[in-house]
Amino acid sequence: MKTADFDNWNELKKDINFKGENKFYQPRDIWWCSMGINIGTESDGKGEGYRRPVIVIKGFNKESFLGVALTSKKRNGNYYLYLGKVEGKDTSANLSQIRIFDTKRLVRKMTKLNQEKFEELISRIVNIIK
């Protein structure tokens, strides 16, 4: 079992909370997002900024949105949907990692998912929830 670096993440999280700015986003946007170090099977960010790509599913206001964590592996299955290449890497949505994000966590917009694939993603999410 690896040891999580909660202390370093906590320092960065405080900076994001106090110095971060709310970013403008739209549904279908894929952003690098400071996800941090999380508990158990929750998706973690990686690297210096503890980042992971996230797709915006639905915005609630200028400060929060519903998003899905992405993985750089080509996966299909009940809880994954392969989205294609994003910035040259295979990318799949991890449908078990749907959550609310604060827009201060958004770092850099990567791209926008095409409408057809987005509709497939929404349909899969609705089926999981049902």
BELMOSUL-V273920 format. One record per backbone hydrogen bond with DSSP energy under -1.0 kcal/mol. CO is the residue of the C=O (numbers start at 0). NH is the residue of the N-H. Records with the same first field share a line. If there is no record, write none. Layout:
CO: NH, NH
This chain:
3: 5
4: 8
5: 9
6: 10
7: 11
8: 12
9: 13
10: 14
11: 15
12: 16
13: 17
14: 18
15: 19
25: 28
27: 112
28: 55
29: 109, 110
30: 53
31: 106
32: 34, 51
35: 44
38: 41
45: 50
46: 49
49: 34, 35
50: 45
51: 32
52: 69
53: 30
54: 67
55: 27
57: 65
62: 102
63: 59, 60
64: 100
65: 56, 57
66: 98
67: 54
68: 93
70: 91
72: 74
76: 79
78: 94
80: 92
83: 90
85: 88
88: 85
90: 82
91: 70
92: 80, 94
93: 96
96: 68
98: 66
100: 64
101: 104
102: 105
104: 33
107: 31
110: 29
113: 117
114: 118
115: 119
116: 120
117: 121
118: 122
119: 123
120: 124
121: 125
122: 126
123: 127
124: 128
125: 129
